[in-house]
């Protein structure tokens, strides 16, 4: 490598390190105070969703009790966290009462059959405000859509309803779901339940927050570049981005075009890991069989690999020391528990993962410009003018959205460098498939740091 390029890269890393350290000090001084959440009023709020179903089926709990408990919890915490942006509490309680009345009329065998047909009967769920739920806000964080309500259910919401689950509310997102802070000019900013001065992530940040704070036992998220994974990590819950093409992405905003519909994946977010597979079965519908979820997994026959970072790309933050310590402890505990020692993966192309992803997103010719999406496809906004207005508090858009709008003006897909990154991504995909196959797991950080302070990303 050219010696000047090496010096330039090292200088960039140093600048990034200094910026990270300074921002930690400044934002820490500014936002280090945190508002505590009120204590739980019901122990059932901590139960896995599938356990709640079992208790309803056994007559130990009523659906109304469960739904009412989660509604009360949302009311208790939402003034602090601002995670729920629209709700259907009255309808949810009415539906729960109908379920309870139905169960009272059924014999044991009939009741058993009903729960086999509707495995989530009587348990509430939430989803994000870019996934359509009839009668609820459907803005995707865009101010121009502030009064828009969905007139139908997205396929994943409809699937949960068919399974007997009750939609409770929709939760906050980043503007057009394209940033890692769930903040917009429609509903404002969502705060982390563990530290209200820190971000919940995005774009499924409101969803991660409401589940983490026990306002919902589980919910539906979507992920094109970390939007399930980062909020789950920042809020201390479980999230899963399934394989492409398994779960229907319909009824979401913004509409995914071409290859973007492969990058975008809808999936479960839960307080308890045991709820992921049952929920994924329902969301996957007829494609569930592709996942082979009923096959027994023998841990000693699975190939486990790990990476501690992307290798130190200069535009990404270095892995935080606490995450390194946690990963070391996890790897040691994993080996002691299962007798399997994960191997260090050698994937040098991961160093360029940020550039691979951003160029892949830019390469889809069917996708409208982001500035057009911000204008609801009615022309395009002028990001430079909007930035000037933002500086004086008059823009209807967030700074990250305007930044992305300005950045896309400089993106060129007809350059050799762009094609190099596209080919690099294809090689990395082949390397990952070869390494992991059908029985491999890669342990990798969900983000380079714990939840950043508000506005720090």
Long-range contacts (C-beta under 8 A, 24 or more apart in sequence): 9-314, 12-314, 12-315, 13-312, 13-314, 13-318, 16-314, 16-315, 16-316, 16-317, 16-318, 17-318, 20-317, 20-318, 23-453, 23-456, 24-453, 24-456, 27-452, 27-453, 27-454, 27-455, 27-456, 28-453, 30-453, 31-197, 31-198, 31-453, 31-454, 32-197, 33-197, 34-194, 34-195, 34-196, 34-197, 34-198, 35-80, 35-191, 35-196, 37-76, 37-77, 37-80, 37-81, 37-193, 37-213, 38-76, 38-77, 40-73, 40-214, 41-69, 41-72, 41-73, 41-76, 42-69, 42-72, 42-73, 44-69, 45-69, 45-70, 45-73, 45-214, 45-217, 46-214, 46-271, 47-217, 48-217, 48-270, 48-271, 48-272, 48-274, 48-275, 49-120, 49-123, 49-125, 49-217, 49-218, 49-270, 49-271, 49-272, 49-275, 49-278, 49-279, 50-274, 50-275, 50-278, 52-122, 52-123, 52-217, 53-115, 53-119, 53-120, 53-121, 53-122, 53-123, 56-99, 56-103, 56-121, 56-122, 56-123, 57-111, 57-112, 57-115, 57-121, 59-103, 62-96, 62-100, 62-122, 63-95, 63-96, 63-97, 63-99, 63-100, 63-103, 63-121, 63-122, 63-123, 63-166, 64-93, 64-96, 64-97, 64-100, 66-96, 66-122, 66-123, 66-124, 67-92, 67-93, 67-95, 67-96, 67-122, 67-124, 67-166, 67-168, 68-93, 68-96, 70-124, 70-168, 70-214, 70-215, 70-216, 70-217, 71-168, 73-213, 73-214, 73-215, 74-168, 74-169, 74-210, 74-215, 74-216, 77-193, 77-213, 77-215, 78-215, 80-191, 80-196, 81-190, 81-191, 81-192, 81-193, 81-196, 81-209, 81-210, 81-213, 82-172, 82-187, 82-188, 82-189, 82-190, 82-191, 83-171, 83-172, 83-190, 83-200, 83-205, 83-206, 83-207, 83-209, 83-210, 83-213, 83-215, 84-126, 84-169, 84-170, 84-171, 84-172, 84-206, 84-210, 84-215, 85-129, 85-137, 85-139, 85-169, 85-170, 85-171, 85-172, 85-186, 85-187, 85-206, 86-129, 86-136, 86-137, 86-169, 86-170, 87-136, 87-168, 87-169, 87-170, 88-133, 88-135, 88-136, 88-167, 88-168, 88-169, 89-168, 89-169, 91-135, 92-124, 92-166, 92-167, 92-168, 95-166, 96-122, 96-166, 99-164, 99-166, 115-164, 118-162, 118-163, 118-164, 119-163, 119-164, 119-278, 119-282, 120-160, 120-163, 120-164, 120-165, 120-278, 120-279, 120-282, 121-163, 121-164, 121-165, 122-164, 122-166, 123-164, 123-165, 123-166, 123-217, 124-165, 124-166, 124-167, 124-168, 124-216, 124-217, 125-160, 125-165, 125-166, 125-167, 125-168, 125-216, 125-217, 125-218, 125-219, 125-220, 126-167, 126-168, 126-169, 126-170, 126-171, 126-207, 126-210, 126-211, 126-215, 126-216, 126-219, 126-220, 127-154, 127-156, 127-157, 127-167, 127-170, 127-171, 127-207, 127-219, 127-220, 127-221, 128-170, 128-171, 128-172, 128-173, 128-177, 128-203, 128-204, 128-206, 128-207, 128-219, 128-220, 128-221, 128-222, 129-170, 129-171, 129-172, 129-173, 129-187, 129-206, 130-173, 130-177, 130-203, 130-222, 130-252, 130-253, 130-254, 131-156, 131-157, 131-170, 131-220, 131-222, 131-251, 131-252, 131-266, 132-157, 132-251, 132-252, 133-157, 133-167, 133-170, 136-167, 136-169, 136-170, 137-170, 138-170, 138-253, 139-184, 139-186, 139-187, 140-173, 140-175, 140-176, 140-177, 140-253, 140-254, 141-172, 141-173, 141-174, 141-175, 141-176, 141-177, 141-182, 141-184, 141-185, 141-186, 141-187, 141-203, 141-398, 142-175, 142-176, 142-184, 142-186, 142-253, 142-374, 142-376, 143-184, 143-185, 143-186, 143-396, 143-397, 144-375, 144-376, 144-396, 145-186, 145-376, 146-186, 150-251, 152-251, 153-251, 154-248, 154-250, 154-251, 154-252, 155-248, 155-250, 155-251, 156-220, 156-247, 156-248, 156-251, 156-266, 156-283, 157-220, 157-251, 159-248, 159-282, 159-283, 159-285, 160-220, 160-282, 160-283, 162-282, 163-282, 168-216, 169-210, 169-216, 171-204, 171-205, 171-206, 171-207, 171-209, 171-210, 171-219, 172-205, 172-206, 172-209, 173-202, 173-203, 173-204, 173-205, 173-206, 174-202, 174-203, 174-205, 174-398, 174-400, 174-401, 175-374, 175-397, 175-398, 175-400, 175-401, 176-253, 176-254, 176-370, 176-373, 176-374, 176-401, 177-202, 177-203, 177-222, 177-224, 177-227, 177-253, 177-254, 178-203, 178-370, 178-400, 178-401, 178-404, 179-203, 179-398, 179-400, 179-401, 179-404, 179-457, 180-205, 180-226, 180-230, 180-457, 181-205, 181-400, 181-454, 181-455, 181-457, 182-206, 182-209, 182-231, 183-398, 183-454, 184-398, 185-395, 185-396, 185-397, 185-398, 189-454, 191-454, 192-234, 192-235, 192-451, 193-235, 194-235, 194-236, 194-451, 195-451, 197-453, 197-454, 198-234, 198-450, 198-451, 198-452, 198-453, 198-454, 199-234, 199-451, 199-452, 199-453, 199-454, 199-456, 199-457, 200-231, 200-234, 200-235, 200-451, 201-226, 201-227, 201-230, 201-231, 201-232, 201-233, 201-234, 201-235, 201-447, 201-451, 202-227, 202-230, 202-231, 203-227, 203-231, 204-228, 204-231, 204-232, 204-239, 204-269, 205-231, 205-234, 205-235, 207-231, 207-269, 208-232, 208-234, 208-235, 208-237, 208-239, 208-269, 209-235, 211-235, 211-237, 211-269, 211-270, 211-271, 212-236, 212-237, 212-271, 214-271, 217-270, 217-271, 217-275, 218-268, 218-269, 218-270, 218-271, 218-275, 218-279, 219-268, 219-269, 219-270, 220-266, 220-267, 220-268, 220-269, 220-283, 221-266, 221-267, 221-268, 221-269, 222-249, 222-252, 222-264, 222-265, 222-266, 222-267, 223-264, 223-265, 223-266, 223-267, 224-256, 224-260, 224-263, 224-264, 224-265, 224-361, 225-263, 225-357, 225-361, 226-446, 226-447, 228-265, 228-267, 228-269, 229-446, 229-447, 230-446, 230-447, 231-269, 232-269, 232-446, 233-446, 233-447, 233-451, 234-447, 234-450, 234-451, 235-451, 237-269, 237-270, 237-271, 238-269, 238-270, 238-271, 238-272, 238-273, 238-275, 238-276, 239-267, 239-268, 239-269, 239-270, 240-267, 240-268, 240-269, 240-276, 240-280, 241-265, 241-267, 242-266, 242-267, 242-280, 242-283, 242-284, 242-291, 243-291, 245-287, 246-284, 246-287, 246-290, 246-291, 247-280, 247-283, 247-284, 247-287, 248-285, 254-373, 257-364, 257-366, 257-367, 257-368, 258-364, 258-365, 258-366, 258-367, 259-360, 259-363, 259-364, 260-361, 260-364, 260-367, 263-360, 263-361, 299-338, 299-340, 300-338, 300-339, 300-340, 301-439, 302-340, 302-439, 302-440, 302-441, 303-343, 303-435, 303-436, 303-437, 303-439, 303-440, 303-441, 304-334, 304-340, 304-341, 304-342, 304-343, 304-440, 304-441, 304-443, 305-342, 305-343, 305-344, 305-345, 305-435, 305-436, 305-440, 305-441, 305-442, 305-443, 306-331, 306-342, 306-343, 306-344, 306-345, 306-442, 306-443, 306-444, 307-344, 307-345, 307-347, 307-350, 307-442, 307-443, 307-444, 308-445, 309-445, 309-448, 310-350, 310-351, 310-353, 310-354, 311-348, 311-350, 311-351, 312-351, 313-351, 313-352, 313-353, 313-354, 313-355, 315-354, 316-354, 316-448, 317-448, 317-449, 318-448, 319-445, 319-448, 319-449, 320-448, 320-449, 320-450, 322-450, 323-445, 323-448, 323-449, 323-450, 327-443, 327-445, 330-443, 331-443, 342-443, 345-435, 345-442, 347-428, 347-431, 347-432, 347-435, 349-424, 349-427, 349-428, 349-431, 350-428, 352-421, 352-424, 353-428, 355-421, 356-421, 356-422, 356-424, 356-425, 356-428, 357-425, 359-413, 359-418, 359-421, 359-422, 359-425, 360-421, 360-422, 360-425, 362-408, 362-411, 362-413, 362-418, 363-413, 363-418, 363-422, 365-413, 369-408, 370-401, 370-404, 370-405, 370-408, 371-405, 371-408, 374-401, 374-405, 381-405, 383-409, 400-457
